[in-house]
Amino acid sequence: MQNIIKDSEITFVVQGPVQSGKGRDQIESITTLCLNSIRRYFPQSKIIIATWKGQVTDGLDYDLLLELDDPGSNDISVNGEIITLNNNRQLHSTHQGLKKVTTKYAVKLRSDNLLKGREFVSVFEKYSESPREDKFSFLQSRIVTSSTFFIQSHYGAPVYFHKSDLFDFGLTEDLLMVWPDKMIPHLLFNPTPGYKSRYPATEQFLCLNWLSSLVNKELFIENKSNDDAGLGCDFWNRFLANNIIADSPENLGLDVTSRFYNRGNLALEYDIKDWKKFSGISKTQLDPKRLKRSYKMLVGKLLRNTLGLFSR
């Protein structure tokens, strides 16, 4: 029988800019609310804040504060156009926070998200030790992550490596693999032209950044969809089955806050039903979400065929 994980075995790494009062374009005092929600549901857990020098942290409830030097933004080039992103800020703050964790388990949580319960621990306890394939087990155990923006297709074509970057829970040693001390270099993308073609999403090149180390091969994709980085079209689902458990924030006790409630492509997000199918635990039954997903996939494929374009 699975052991019950105690609060004292978990450390929360709350990363990102602090919003402790007025003055930022976020929910007022969201970081205070975030920390209070952790104390409410995990009173014996430790909290590490990993943020930047100069942030206002007065009155916040934490066990350790890391005021880091800002590594700055990172740039990508898409067909010659420069786009500025904050990937390295997220990587640096998360990794530095995880390095300070001394407990067996850790949570990576954004400073502008909240907890609404403890369900993610129950999901981990229930499924983390389900049978695994040695060939595709790259982490010591599975980690639990949110389905938010964990996209599986784009206009009728499969999407790989689009793992959500909002929330993770699992063994600390595994989270350090997913959030390594490895910054995103300047990336140049030249996506294949075609219907709804676009360059990879942030979630994809963040994922490939650490997945490259696990498979001991530098991985790169040019396109958001139909690009498996040379690993084969079945690799990603088998990797998910053996290393990552995805479920909706509502089922995990996570509140991604109102700006993400009505996010687009909800029907295209992986969830626990998808994961159970990949893992061979159960077959996926049709429901409103999967019916809408099938409809969107069909429409996307028809449009591609009608336009006579094989696009990514």
DRENDO-1510 file (C-alpha; in Angstrom, 1 decimal, always signed):
<recs>
REC; n; res; u; v; w
REC; 1; MET; +0.0; +0.0; +0.0 .
REC; 2; GLN; +1.2; +3.5; -0.9 .
REC; 3; ASN; +2.7; +5.4; +2.0 .
REC; 4; ILE; +1.0; +8.6; +3.0 .
REC; 5; ILE; +3.2; +11.7; +2.3 .
REC; 6; LYS; +3.4; +14.0; +5.3 .
REC; 7; ASP; +3.4; +17.8; +5.0 .
REC; 8; SER; +6.8; +17.9; +6.6 .
REC; 9; GLU; +8.2; +15.9; +3.7 .
REC; 10; ILE; +7.2; +18.6; +1.1 .
REC; 11; THR; +8.8; +22.0; +0.4 .
REC; 12; PHE; +7.0; +24.5; -1.8 .
REC; 13; VAL; +9.2; +26.6; -4.2 .
REC; 14; VAL; +7.2; +29.7; -5.0 .
REC; 15; GLN; +8.9; +31.3; -7.9 .
REC; 16; GLY; +8.5; +34.5; -9.8 .
REC; 17; PRO; +7.9; +38.2; -9.1 .
REC; 18; VAL; +6.2; +39.2; -5.9 .
REC; 19; GLN; +2.9; +40.9; -5.7 .
REC; 20; SER; +2.4; +41.7; -2.1 .
REC; 21; GLY; +0.4; +44.9; -2.5 .
REC; 22; LYS; -0.7; +47.3; -5.2 .
REC; 23; GLY; +1.4; +48.2; -8.1 .
REC; 24; ARG; +1.6; +45.2; -10.4 .
REC; 25; ASP; -0.7; +44.0; -13.2 .
REC; 26; GLN; -1.9; +41.0; -11.2 .
REC; 27; ILE; -4.6; +40.2; -8.7 .
REC; 28; GLU; -3.9; +42.5; -5.7 .
REC; 29; SER; -1.8; +40.7; -3.1 .
REC; 30; ILE; -1.8; +37.5; -5.1 .
REC; 31; THR; +1.6; +36.3; -3.6 .
REC; 32; THR; +0.3; +36.9; -0.1 .
REC; 33; LEU; -2.8; +34.8; -1.0 .
REC; 34; CYS; -0.6; +32.2; -2.6 .
REC; 35; LEU; +1.5; +31.8; +0.6 .
REC; 36; ASN; -1.5; +31.8; +2.8 .
REC; 37; SER; -3.1; +29.0; +0.8 .
REC; 38; ILE; +0.0; +26.9; +1.3 .
REC; 39; ARG; -0.1; +27.4; +5.0 .
REC; 40; ARG; -3.8; +26.6; +5.1 .
REC; 41; TYR; -3.6; +23.2; +3.3 .
REC; 42; PHE; +0.0; +22.2; +4.2 .
REC; 43; PRO; +0.7; +23.8; +7.6 .
REC; 44; GLN; +3.8; +21.7; +8.3 .
REC; 45; SER; +5.5; +22.2; +4.9 .
REC; 46; LYS; +8.3; +24.6; +4.3 .
REC; 47; ILE; +8.0; +27.5; +1.8 .
REC; 48; ILE; +10.9; +28.9; -0.2 .
REC; 49; ILE; +10.3; +32.1; -2.2 .
REC; 50; ALA; +12.7; +32.4; -5.2 .
REC; 51; THR; +12.4; +35.9; -6.6 .
REC; 52; TRP; +14.5; +38.9; -7.7 .
REC; 53; LYS; +16.4; +41.5; -5.8 .
REC; 54; GLY; +14.4; +44.6; -5.2 .
REC; 55; GLN; +11.0; +42.8; -4.8 .
REC; 56; VAL; +8.8; +44.0; -1.9 .
REC; 57; THR; +8.6; +41.0; +0.4 .
REC; 58; ASP; +7.6; +42.7; +3.7 .
REC; 59; GLY; +4.9; +40.8; +5.6 .
REC; 60; LEU; +5.1; +37.7; +3.5 .
REC; 61; ASP; +4.9; +34.3; +5.3 .
REC; 62; TYR; +7.9; +32.1; +4.2 .
REC; 63; ASP; +10.7; +30.0; +5.6 .
REC; 64; LEU; +13.4; +31.0; +3.2 .
REC; 65; LEU; +13.7; +34.0; +0.9 .
REC; 66; LEU; +16.0; +33.9; -2.1 .
REC; 67; GLU; +16.6; +37.3; -3.7 .
REC; 68; LEU; +18.3; +36.4; -6.9 .
REC; 69; ASP; +20.2; +38.4; -9.5 .
REC; 70; ASP; +17.9; +38.8; -12.5 .
REC; 71; PRO; +19.4; +36.7; -15.4 .
REC; 72; GLY; +17.5; +38.8; -17.9 .
REC; 73; SER; +15.3; +37.9; -20.7 .
REC; 74; ASN; +16.1; +35.5; -23.6 .
REC; 75; ASP; +15.5; +36.0; -27.3 .
REC; 76; ILE; +14.4; +33.8; -30.1 .
REC; 77; SER; +14.4; +34.5; -33.8 .
REC; 78; VAL; +11.4; +33.5; -36.0 .
REC; 79; ASN; +12.1; +34.0; -39.7 .
REC; 80; GLY; +14.4; +36.8; -38.7 .
REC; 81; GLU; +12.0; +38.5; -36.3 .
REC; 82; ILE; +13.4; +38.8; -32.7 .
REC; 83; ILE; +11.0; +37.9; -29.9 .
REC; 84; THR; +11.9; +38.5; -26.2 .
REC; 85; LEU; +10.8; +36.0; -23.6 .
REC; 86; ASN; +11.2; +35.3; -19.8 .
REC; 87; ASN; +12.0; +31.6; -20.0 .
REC; 88; ASN; +15.4; +32.0; -18.3 .
REC; 89; ARG; +14.0; +34.0; -15.4 .
REC; 90; GLN; +11.6; +31.1; -14.7 .
REC; 91; LEU; +14.3; +28.5; -15.1 .
REC; 92; HIS; +16.8; +30.3; -12.9 .
REC; 93; SER; +14.4; +31.1; -10.0 .
REC; 94; THR; +12.9; +27.6; -10.0 .
REC; 95; HIS; +16.2; +25.8; -10.1 .
REC; 96; GLN; +17.8; +28.0; -7.4 .
REC; 97; GLY; +14.8; +27.4; -5.2 .
REC; 98; LEU; +14.8; +23.6; -5.7 .
REC; 99; LYS; +18.6; +23.6; -4.9 .
REC; 100; LYS; +17.7; +24.8; -1.4 .
REC; 101; VAL; +15.1; +22.0; -0.8 .
REC; 102; THR; +16.1; +19.5; +1.8 .
REC; 103; THR; +12.8; +17.5; +1.9 .
REC; 104; LYS; +12.1; +14.4; -0.2 .
REC; 105; TYR; +9.3; +16.0; -2.2 .
REC; 106; ALA; +8.9; +19.5; -3.7 .
REC; 107; VAL; +6.3; +21.6; -5.4 .
REC; 108; LYS; +7.1; +24.2; -8.1 .
REC; 109; LEU; +4.4; +26.8; -7.8 .
REC; 110; ARG; +4.0; +30.2; -9.5 .
REC; 111; SER; +3.8; +33.2; -7.2 .
REC; 112; ASP; +0.5; +34.2; -8.9 .
REC; 113; ASN; -1.2; +30.9; -8.4 .
REC; 114; LEU; -3.1; +29.5; -5.4 .
REC; 115; LEU; -3.9; +26.2; -3.7 .
REC; 116; LYS; -7.5; +25.1; -3.3 .
REC; 117; GLY; -6.8; +21.7; -1.7 .
REC; 118; ARG; -4.3; +18.8; -1.3 .
REC; 119; GLU; -5.6; +16.6; -4.2 .
REC; 120; PHE; -2.3; +16.6; -6.1 .
REC; 121; VAL; -0.7; +14.6; -3.3 .
REC; 122; SER; -3.5; +12.0; -3.6 .
REC; 123; VAL; -3.0; +11.8; -7.3 .
REC; 124; PHE; +0.7; +11.2; -6.9 .
REC; 125; GLU; +0.1; +8.6; -4.2 .
REC; 126; LYS; -2.4; +6.8; -6.3 .
REC; 127; TYR; -0.6; +6.6; -9.6 .
REC; 128; SER; +3.1; +7.4; -9.2 .
REC; 129; GLU; +4.0; +3.7; -8.6 .
REC; 130; SER; +1.9; +2.2; -11.3 .
REC; 131; PRO; +3.9; -0.2; -13.5 .
REC; 132; ARG; +6.5; +1.5; -15.7 .
REC; 133; GLU; +8.5; +0.5; -18.8 .
REC; 134; ASP; +12.2; +0.6; -18.0 .
REC; 135; LYS; +13.0; +1.8; -21.5 .
REC; 136; PHE; +10.9; +5.0; -21.1 .
REC; 137; SER; +11.4; +5.6; -17.4 .
REC; 138; PHE; +13.8; +8.6; -17.3 .
REC; 139; LEU; +12.9; +10.0; -13.9 .
REC; 140; GLN; +13.1; +8.2; -10.5 .
REC; 141; SER; +9.3; +8.4; -10.2 .
REC; 142; ARG; +6.4; +10.1; -12.0 .
REC; 143; ILE; +5.7; +13.8; -11.4 .
REC; 144; VAL; +2.3; +15.4; -11.2 .
REC; 145; THR; +1.7; +18.4; -13.4 .
REC; 146; SER; -1.2; +20.6; -14.5 .
REC; 147; SER; -3.2; +20.1; -17.7 .
REC; 148; THR; -3.2; +23.9; -18.2 .
REC; 149; PHE; -1.7; +24.6; -21.6 .
REC; 150; PHE; -0.6; +20.9; -21.9 .
REC; 151; ILE; -1.7; +20.8; -25.5 .
REC; 152; GLN; -1.9; +17.6; -27.6 .
REC; 153; SER; -2.8; +18.9; -31.1 .
REC; 154; HIS; -2.9; +22.1; -33.2 .
REC; 155; TYR; -5.4; +22.4; -36.0 .
REC; 156; GLY; -5.7; +18.7; -36.7 .
REC; 157; ALA; -2.0; +17.8; -36.3 .
REC; 158; PRO; -0.3; +16.3; -33.3 .
REC; 159; VAL; +1.7; +18.4; -30.9 .
REC; 160; TYR; +4.7; +17.0; -28.9 .
REC; 161; PHE; +6.6; +18.2; -25.8 .
REC; 162; HIS; +4.0; +20.9; -24.9 .
REC; 163; LYS; +4.2; +20.1; -21.2 .
REC; 164; SER; +2.6; +22.7; -18.9 .
REC; 165; ASP; +5.2; +24.8; -17.0 .
REC; 166; LEU; +2.8; +26.2; -14.3 .
REC; 167; PHE; +3.0; +23.5; -11.6 .
REC; 168; ASP; +4.9; +20.4; -10.7 .
REC; 169; PHE; +5.0; +18.0; -7.7 .
REC; 170; GLY; +7.2; +15.0; -7.1 .
REC; 171; LEU; +10.5; +13.9; -5.8 .
REC; 172; THR; +12.9; +16.8; -5.4 .
REC; 173; GLU; +15.6; +15.0; -7.4 .
REC; 174; ASP; +13.2; +14.7; -10.3 .
REC; 175; LEU; +12.0; +18.3; -10.3 .
REC; 176; LEU; +15.7; +19.3; -10.4 .
REC; 177; MET; +15.9; +17.3; -13.6 .
REC; 178; VAL; +12.9; +19.1; -15.1 .
REC; 179; TRP; +14.1; +22.5; -13.9 .
REC; 180; PRO; +17.9; +22.3; -14.5 .
REC; 181; ASP; +20.6; +24.8; -14.3 .
REC; 182; LYS; +20.6; +25.1; -18.1 .
REC; 183; MET; +19.5; +28.3; -19.6 .
REC; 184; ILE; +17.7; +28.6; -23.0 .
REC; 185; PRO; +20.2; +29.8; -25.6 .
REC; 186; HIS; +19.3; +32.1; -28.5 .
REC; 187; LEU; +17.0; +29.9; -30.7 .
REC; 188; LEU; +16.4; +30.4; -34.5 .
REC; 189; PHE; +13.2; +29.0; -35.9 .
REC; 190; ASN; +12.2; +28.8; -39.6 .
REC; 191; PRO; +8.8; +27.0; -39.4 .
REC; 192; THR; +7.6; +25.0; -42.4 .
REC; 193; PRO; +5.0; +27.2; -44.3 .
REC; 194; GLY; +1.5; +25.9; -44.4 .
REC; 195; TYR; -2.0; +26.2; -42.9 .
REC; 196; LYS; -1.8; +27.6; -39.4 .
REC; 197; SER; +2.0; +26.9; -39.3 .
REC; 198; ARG; +3.8; +28.5; -36.4 .
REC; 199; TYR; +7.0; +28.2; -34.4 .
REC; 200; PRO; +7.2; +26.0; -31.2 .
REC; 201; ALA; +5.5; +27.3; -28.1 .
REC; 202; THR; +7.5; +28.3; -25.0 .
REC; 203; GLU; +6.4; +25.1; -23.2 .
REC; 204; GLN; +7.9; +23.0; -26.0 .
REC; 205; PHE; +11.4; +24.5; -26.0 .
REC; 206; LEU; +11.4; +24.6; -22.2 .
REC; 207; CYS; +10.6; +20.8; -22.2 .
REC; 208; LEU; +13.2; +20.0; -24.9 .
REC; 209; ASN; +15.8; +21.9; -22.8 .
REC; 210; TRP; +15.7; +19.2; -20.0 .
REC; 211; LEU; +14.5; +16.3; -22.1 .
REC; 212; SER; +17.7; +16.6; -24.2 .
REC; 213; SER; +19.7; +15.8; -21.0 .
REC; 214; LEU; +17.6; +12.8; -20.2 .
REC; 215; VAL; +17.9; +11.2; -23.6 .
REC; 216; ASN; +21.5; +12.4; -24.0 .
REC; 217; LYS; +20.8; +14.0; -27.3 .
REC; 218; GLU; +20.3; +17.6; -28.3 .
REC; 219; LEU; +16.7; +17.9; -29.3 .
REC; 220; PHE; +15.2; +20.7; -31.5 .
REC; 221; ILE; +12.0; +21.3; -33.4 .
REC; 222; GLU; +11.1; +23.9; -36.0 .
REC; 223; ASN; +7.3; +23.7; -35.7 .
REC; 224; LYS; +4.7; +23.6; -33.1 .
REC; 225; SER; +3.0; +20.5; -34.6 .
REC; 226; ASN; +4.0; +17.4; -36.5 .
REC; 227; ASP; +7.5; +17.7; -35.3 .
REC; 228; ASP; +8.7; +14.9; -33.0 .
REC; 229; ALA; +12.4; +16.0; -32.9 .
REC; 230; GLY; +13.4; +12.7; -34.5 .
REC; 231; LEU; +12.3; +10.6; -31.5 .
REC; 232; GLY; +9.3; +9.0; -33.4 .
REC; 233; CYS; +5.7; +9.8; -33.2 .
REC; 234; ASP; +5.0; +7.3; -30.3 .
REC; 235; PHE; +7.8; +8.5; -28.0 .
REC; 236; TRP; +6.0; +11.4; -26.4 .
REC; 237; ASN; +2.9; +9.4; -25.2 .
REC; 238; ARG; +5.1; +6.6; -23.9 .
REC; 239; PHE; +7.3; +9.2; -22.1 .
REC; 240; LEU; +4.2; +10.8; -20.5 .
REC; 241; ALA; +2.9; +7.4; -19.4 .
REC; 242; ASN; +6.0; +6.6; -17.6 .
REC; 243; ASN; +7.2; +9.9; -16.2 .
REC; 244; ILE; +4.4; +12.5; -16.0 .
REC; 245; ILE; +0.8; +12.5; -14.6 .
REC; 246; ALA; -1.3; +15.3; -16.0 .
REC; 247; ASP; -4.6; +16.3; -14.5 .
REC; 248; SER; -6.8; +19.4; -14.5 .
REC; 249; PRO; -6.0; +22.1; -11.9 .
REC; 250; GLU; -9.4; +21.6; -10.4 .
REC; 251; ASN; -8.6; +18.0; -9.7 .
REC; 252; LEU; -5.2; +18.8; -8.3 .
REC; 253; GLY; -6.4; +21.5; -5.9 .
REC; 254; LEU; -4.7; +24.2; -7.9 .
REC; 255; ASP; -6.2; +27.6; -8.8 .
REC; 256; VAL; -4.5; +29.1; -11.8 .
REC; 257; THR; -6.6; +32.3; -11.2 .
REC; 258; SER; -9.2; +33.9; -13.3 .
REC; 259; ARG; -7.0; +35.0; -16.2 .
REC; 260; PHE; -6.5; +31.4; -17.1 .
REC; 261; TYR; -10.1; +30.1; -16.4 .
REC; 262; ASN; -11.4; +30.7; -19.9 .
REC; 263; ARG; -8.2; +29.8; -21.8 .
REC; 264; GLY; -8.4; +28.7; -25.3 .
REC; 265; ASN; -8.1; +25.1; -26.4 .
REC; 266; LEU; -9.3; +23.5; -23.2 .
REC; 267; ALA; -10.6; +20.5; -25.1 .
REC; 268; LEU; -7.0; +20.0; -26.5 .
REC; 269; GLU; -5.4; +19.7; -23.1 .
REC; 270; TYR; -4.1; +16.3; -21.8 .
REC; 271; ASP; -5.8; +15.2; -18.6 .
REC; 272; ILE; -5.9; +12.1; -16.3 .
REC; 273; LYS; -8.2; +10.2; -18.7 .
REC; 274; ASP; -5.6; +10.6; -21.5 .
REC; 275; TRP; -2.8; +9.6; -19.1 .
REC; 276; LYS; -4.7; +6.4; -18.0 .
REC; 277; LYS; -5.1; +5.5; -21.7 .
REC; 278; PHE; -1.4; +5.9; -22.4 .
REC; 279; SER; -0.6; +3.9; -19.3 .
REC; 280; GLY; -2.9; +1.1; -20.1 .
REC; 281; ILE; -4.9; +1.6; -16.9 .
REC; 282; SER; -8.2; +2.2; -18.7 .
REC; 283; LYS; -9.8; +3.1; -22.0 .
REC; 284; THR; -10.8; +6.6; -22.7 .
REC; 285; GLN; -14.6; +7.0; -22.8 .
REC; 286; LEU; -16.2; +9.7; -24.9 .
REC; 287; ASP; -17.3; +12.8; -23.0 .
REC; 288; PRO; -18.0; +16.4; -24.0 .
REC; 289; LYS; -14.4; +17.3; -23.9 .
REC; 290; ARG; -13.2; +14.5; -26.1 .
REC; 291; LEU; -16.1; +15.0; -28.5 .
REC; 292; LYS; -15.1; +18.6; -28.9 .
REC; 293; ARG; -11.5; +17.6; -29.3 .
REC; 294; SER; -12.4; +15.1; -32.1 .
REC; 295; TYR; -14.5; +17.7; -33.8 .
REC; 296; LYS; -11.6; +20.2; -33.8 .
REC; 297; MET; -9.2; +17.6; -35.0 .
REC; 298; LEU; -11.5; +16.6; -37.9 .
REC; 299; VAL; -12.1; +20.2; -38.9 .
REC; 300; GLY; -8.4; +20.9; -38.9 .
REC; 301; LYS; -7.6; +17.9; -41.0 .
REC; 302; LEU; -10.3; +18.7; -43.5 .
REC; 303; LEU; -9.0; +22.3; -43.9 .
REC; 304; ARG; -5.5; +21.0; -44.5 .
REC; 305; ASN; -6.7; +18.6; -47.1 .
REC; 306; THR; -9.0; +21.2; -48.7 .
REC; 307; LEU; -6.1; +23.7; -49.0 .
REC; 308; GLY; -3.9; +20.9; -50.4 .
REC; 309; LEU; -1.2; +21.7; -47.9 .
REC; 310; PHE; +0.7; +19.4; -45.7 .
REC; 311; SER; +1.6; +21.8; -43.0 .
REC; 312; ARG; +3.1; +21.7; -39.5 .
</recs>
